[in-house]
């Protein structure tokens, strides 16, 4: 199957990842990381540094969080290919500004409710990443499942049961195949383990991001997941789920708009189809060359037989 790799048809994802990496590295080089997190006391009061509310999502202070969040954003580029760049950019824009309003307010409330114990909001795009994770979990289906065997329970499926089945097979060589299949199925059912899917590794990486700087990253993760779920269910106030950024933000013009919102998907399908056609043409050419060679060999063998008939060789 021909697939599209890299940042093809995902310019918004590429921009967000490069921006997050560059701002994080720049803040580390210029020693500005201490200006990114938010502590309601003293940053918001009494220092009145409200500019932190606008900048705390622009960069990460930890390289581990930056690595895993970048890997997740790269994984979520499939959302941009499904929705289109304009819709995906609108989704990220809405999530970013809702986090600007909600997260500092919640941290301030928790600080007052905990009598100053909870007084920290880490920086980074954790809330936006978890909003994308919520949409990705809803939009992208599972492809396959697998089971990690942890232990085999004793009994008919244990070692004694296998020995008994082996003895029965030695004593009665005429046992039916259906009976053996049922015994094998019973042994398989006795194996206990953990059932996972192809999406489990993504959830594991997301858990690593949420558990970093424990417990402070749990709040952005929970808020981001809630915003993403509300956006998918069109539960955001003011019709924010239906709002879209202007066309020029994602490089669309009036001419491209007239061609339809599925232009990018059509180009992608054409590229994949041309690649598949090229592979088929190569295989057809190889098959035709092989057939021609075999025909030539058969003709040469027939001609050699006639020549041998007259020459006596």
C-alpha positions as CSV (number, residue, x, y, z in Angstrom):
1,X,0.0,0.0,0.0
2,X,1.3,3.4,-0.9
3,X,1.3,5.9,2.0
4,X,2.2,9.5,2.4
5,X,5.1,10.1,4.8
6,X,6.8,13.1,6.4
7,X,5.1,16.5,6.5
8,X,3.4,16.1,3.0
9,X,0.0,17.9,3.0
10,X,0.6,19.0,6.7
11,X,2.0,22.5,6.6
12,X,0.3,23.6,9.8
13,X,1.8,20.7,11.7
14,X,5.3,21.4,10.3
15,X,4.9,25.1,11.4
16,X,3.8,24.3,14.9
17,X,6.5,21.7,15.5
18,X,9.3,24.0,14.1
19,X,8.0,27.0,16.1
20,X,7.9,25.0,19.4
21,X,11.4,23.6,18.9
22,X,12.9,26.9,17.9
23,X,11.3,28.9,20.8
24,X,12.3,26.2,23.3
25,X,15.9,26.2,22.1
26,X,16.0,30.0,21.9
27,X,14.7,30.4,25.4
28,X,17.3,28.0,26.7
29,X,20.2,29.7,24.9
30,X,19.1,33.2,26.0
31,X,18.4,32.0,29.6
32,X,14.8,33.0,29.5
33,X,13.2,29.8,30.7
34,X,12.4,31.3,34.1
35,X,10.1,33.8,32.4
36,X,7.8,31.1,31.0
37,X,6.0,29.2,33.9
38,X,3.4,31.0,35.9
39,X,3.2,31.2,39.7
40,X,0.1,33.1,40.7
41,X,2.1,34.4,43.7
42,X,4.2,36.4,43.0
43,X,4.0,36.6,39.2
44,X,0.4,37.6,38.9
45,X,0.2,39.3,42.2
46,X,2.0,41.4,43.4
47,X,4.4,41.6,40.4
48,X,1.4,41.9,37.9
49,X,3.3,40.0,35.1
50,X,0.2,39.3,33.0
51,X,2.3,38.9,29.9
52,X,3.2,35.4,31.2
53,X,-0.4,34.4,30.4
54,X,0.3,35.0,26.7
55,X,3.7,33.4,26.6
56,X,3.6,30.3,28.9
57,X,2.5,28.1,26.0
58,X,5.2,29.2,23.5
59,X,8.1,27.0,24.7
60,X,9.0,24.1,27.0
61,X,11.5,24.3,29.8
62,X,12.3,20.6,29.7
63,X,13.9,18.8,26.7
64,X,12.0,15.6,27.6
65,X,8.6,17.3,27.4
66,X,9.7,18.9,24.1
67,X,10.7,15.6,22.6
68,X,7.6,13.7,23.5
69,X,5.2,16.5,22.6
70,X,6.9,16.9,19.2
71,X,6.5,13.2,18.6
72,X,2.8,13.4,19.4
73,X,2.2,16.5,17.2
74,X,3.9,14.6,14.4
75,X,1.7,11.7,15.0
76,X,-1.4,13.9,14.9
77,X,-0.6,15.3,11.4
78,X,-3.1,12.8,10.2
79,X,-5.8,15.1,11.6
80,X,-4.7,17.8,9.2
81,X,-4.8,15.4,6.3
82,X,-8.3,14.3,7.3
83,X,-9.7,17.8,8.0
84,X,-7.7,20.0,5.8
85,X,-5.2,22.7,6.9
86,X,-7.7,25.4,7.5
87,X,-9.9,23.4,9.9
88,X,-6.9,22.0,11.7
89,X,-5.4,25.5,12.1
90,X,-8.7,26.7,13.5
91,X,-8.8,23.9,16.0
92,X,-5.3,24.7,17.2
93,X,-6.1,28.4,17.4
94,X,-9.2,27.9,19.4
95,X,-7.6,25.5,21.8
96,X,-4.6,27.8,22.4
97,X,-6.7,30.9,23.3
98,X,-9.1,28.9,25.5
99,X,-6.1,27.6,27.4
100,X,-4.9,31.2,27.8
101,X,-8.2,32.0,29.5
102,X,-8.9,28.8,31.5
103,X,-5.5,27.5,32.7
104,X,-4.3,30.6,34.7
105,X,-7.8,31.0,36.2
106,X,-7.9,27.4,37.4
107,X,-4.4,27.6,38.8
108,X,-5.3,30.8,40.7
109,X,-8.5,29.1,42.1
110,X,-6.5,26.0,43.1
111,X,-3.9,28.2,44.8
112,X,-6.6,29.8,46.9
113,X,-8.4,26.5,47.6
114,X,-5.2,24.7,48.6
115,X,-4.0,27.6,50.8
116,X,-1.0,28.3,48.6
117,X,0.2,24.6,48.2
118,X,-0.7,24.4,44.5
119,X,1.0,27.5,43.0
120,X,2.6,26.5,39.7
121,X,1.6,26.3,36.0
122,X,4.3,24.7,33.8
123,X,5.0,26.1,30.3
124,X,4.5,24.3,27.0
125,X,1.9,23.1,24.6
126,X,0.7,20.2,26.8
127,X,-2.9,21.4,26.8
128,X,-2.9,21.8,23.0
129,X,-1.3,18.4,22.6
130,X,-4.0,16.7,24.7
131,X,-6.7,18.5,22.8
132,X,-5.3,17.0,19.6
133,X,-5.0,13.6,21.4
134,X,-8.7,13.7,22.2
135,X,-9.7,14.5,18.6
136,X,-7.2,11.9,17.3
137,X,-8.7,9.2,19.6
138,X,-12.2,10.0,18.2
139,X,-11.3,10.3,14.5
140,X,-8.7,7.7,13.9
141,X,-9.8,4.0,14.4
142,X,-7.7,1.2,15.6
143,X,-6.0,-0.9,12.9
144,X,-5.1,-4.0,14.9
145,X,-4.9,-5.5,18.4
146,X,-2.2,-7.6,20.0
147,X,-1.9,-9.4,23.4
148,X,1.2,-9.5,25.6
149,X,1.2,-12.8,27.5
150,X,2.1,-12.4,31.1
151,X,1.4,-15.8,32.6
152,X,-0.3,-19.1,31.8
153,X,-2.8,-20.3,34.5
154,X,-2.5,-23.9,35.7
155,X,-5.1,-26.5,34.9
156,X,-6.2,-28.0,31.5
157,X,-4.2,-25.2,29.8
158,X,-1.1,-25.7,31.9
159,X,1.8,-28.0,31.6
160,X,-0.2,-31.0,33.0
161,X,-3.0,-30.4,30.6
162,X,-0.5,-30.3,27.7
163,X,1.1,-33.6,28.8
164,X,-2.3,-35.2,29.1
165,X,-3.2,-34.0,25.6
166,X,0.1,-35.4,24.3
167,X,-0.5,-38.8,26.0
168,X,-4.0,-38.9,24.6
169,X,-2.6,-38.3,21.2
170,X,-0.1,-41.1,21.6
171,X,-2.7,-43.5,22.8
172,X,-5.3,-42.7,20.4
173,X,-3.8,-41.8,17.0
174,X,-7.3,-41.6,15.4
175,X,-8.5,-38.6,17.5
176,X,-10.4,-36.1,15.4
177,X,-8.8,-32.8,14.3
178,X,-11.8,-30.9,15.7
179,X,-11.1,-32.3,19.2
180,X,-7.4,-31.2,18.9
181,X,-8.5,-27.8,17.7
182,X,-10.9,-27.4,20.7
183,X,-8.1,-28.4,23.1
184,X,-5.7,-25.9,21.5
185,X,-8.4,-23.2,21.8
186,X,-8.9,-24.1,25.4
187,X,-5.2,-23.7,26.1
188,X,-5.1,-20.4,24.3
189,X,-8.0,-19.2,26.4
190,X,-6.1,-20.0,29.6
191,X,-3.3,-17.6,28.7
192,X,-3.6,-14.4,30.6
193,X,-2.1,-11.1,29.3
194,X,-2.6,-7.5,28.4
195,X,-4.5,-6.6,25.3
196,X,-3.1,-3.6,23.5
197,X,-3.7,-1.9,20.1
198,X,-1.7,0.1,17.6
199,X,-2.7,3.3,19.4
200,X,-1.3,2.2,22.8
201,X,2.2,3.6,22.2
202,X,0.7,7.0,21.5
203,X,-1.2,6.9,24.8
204,X,2.0,5.8,26.5
205,X,3.9,8.8,25.2
206,X,1.0,11.1,26.2
207,X,1.1,9.7,29.7
208,X,4.8,10.5,29.9
209,X,4.1,14.1,29.1
210,X,1.2,14.4,31.6
211,X,3.3,12.8,34.4
212,X,6.3,15.0,33.9
213,X,6.6,17.7,36.6
214,X,4.1,15.7,38.6
215,X,1.4,16.8,39.5
216,X,1.4,20.1,37.8
217,X,1.2,18.9,34.2
218,X,-2.0,16.9,35.0
219,X,-4.1,20.1,35.0
220,X,-3.1,21.2,31.4
221,X,-3.6,17.6,30.2
222,X,-7.1,17.4,31.7
223,X,-8.1,20.9,30.4
224,X,-6.7,20.1,27.0
225,X,-8.6,16.8,26.7
226,X,-11.8,18.5,27.9
227,X,-11.5,21.3,25.3
228,X,-10.8,18.8,22.5
229,X,-13.8,16.7,23.4
230,X,-16.0,19.7,23.6
231,X,-14.8,20.9,20.2
232,X,-15.5,17.5,18.6
233,X,-18.9,17.5,20.2
234,X,-19.7,21.1,19.2
235,X,-20.2,22.0,22.8
236,X,-18.0,25.1,22.9
237,X,-19.9,28.4,23.5
238,X,-20.4,30.9,20.7
239,X,-20.1,28.4,17.9
240,X,-16.3,28.2,18.3
241,X,-16.3,24.7,16.9
242,X,-17.6,26.0,13.6
243,X,-15.3,29.1,13.4
244,X,-12.5,29.0,10.8
245,X,-9.4,31.1,10.3
246,X,-9.2,33.2,7.2
247,X,-8.0,31.5,4.0
248,X,-4.8,33.5,3.8
249,X,-3.6,32.1,7.1
250,X,-3.0,28.7,5.6
251,X,-2.0,30.1,2.2
252,X,-5.3,29.5,0.4
253,X,-6.4,32.0,-2.2
254,X,-9.8,32.6,-3.8
255,X,-8.8,30.5,-6.8
256,X,-7.9,27.5,-4.6
257,X,-11.1,28.0,-2.6
258,X,-13.1,27.7,-5.7
259,X,-11.5,24.4,-6.5
260,X,-13.0,23.0,-3.3
261,X,-12.0,22.1,0.2
262,X,-10.9,18.6,-1.0
263,X,-8.3,19.8,-3.4
264,X,-5.4,18.6,-1.1
265,X,-7.0,15.2,-0.7
266,X,-7.5,14.9,-4.4
267,X,-3.8,15.7,-5.1
268,X,-2.7,13.2,-2.5
269,X,-4.9,10.5,-4.0
270,X,-3.5,11.3,-7.5
271,X,0.1,11.1,-6.2
272,X,-0.6,7.7,-4.5
273,X,-2.4,6.5,-7.6
274,X,0.4,7.5,-9.9
275,X,2.9,5.8,-7.6
276,X,0.8,2.6,-7.6
277,X,0.5,2.8,-11.4
278,X,4.2,3.2,-11.7
279,X,4.8,0.2,-9.5
280,X,2.3,-1.8,-11.6
281,X,4.0,-0.7,-14.8
282,X,7.4,-1.8,-13.6
283,X,6.0,-5.2,-12.6
284,X,4.2,-5.5,-16.0
285,X,7.5,-4.6,-17.8
286,X,9.4,-7.2,-15.8
287,X,6.7,-9.8,-16.5
288,X,6.7,-8.9,-20.2
289,X,10.5,-9.1,-20.4
290,X,10.5,-12.5,-18.7
291,X,7.8,-13.8,-21.1
292,X,9.8,-12.6,-24.1
293,X,13.0,-14.2,-22.8
294,X,11.2,-17.5,-22.2
295,X,9.7,-17.4,-25.7
296,X,13.1,-16.7,-27.1
297,X,14.6,-19.6,-25.2
298,X,11.8,-21.9,-26.4
299,X,12.4,-20.8,-30.0
300,X,16.1,-21.4,-29.6
301,X,15.5,-24.8,-28.1
302,X,13.2,-25.7,-31.0
303,X,15.7,-24.5,-33.6
304,X,18.5,-26.4,-31.9
305,X,16.4,-29.6,-32.1
306,X,15.8,-29.2,-35.9
307,X,19.5,-28.5,-36.4
308,X,20.4,-31.6,-34.4
309,X,18.0,-33.7,-36.5
310,X,19.8,-32.8,-39.8
311,X,23.3,-32.8,-38.4
312,X,22.8,-36.0,-36.3
313,X,24.1,-34.4,-33.1
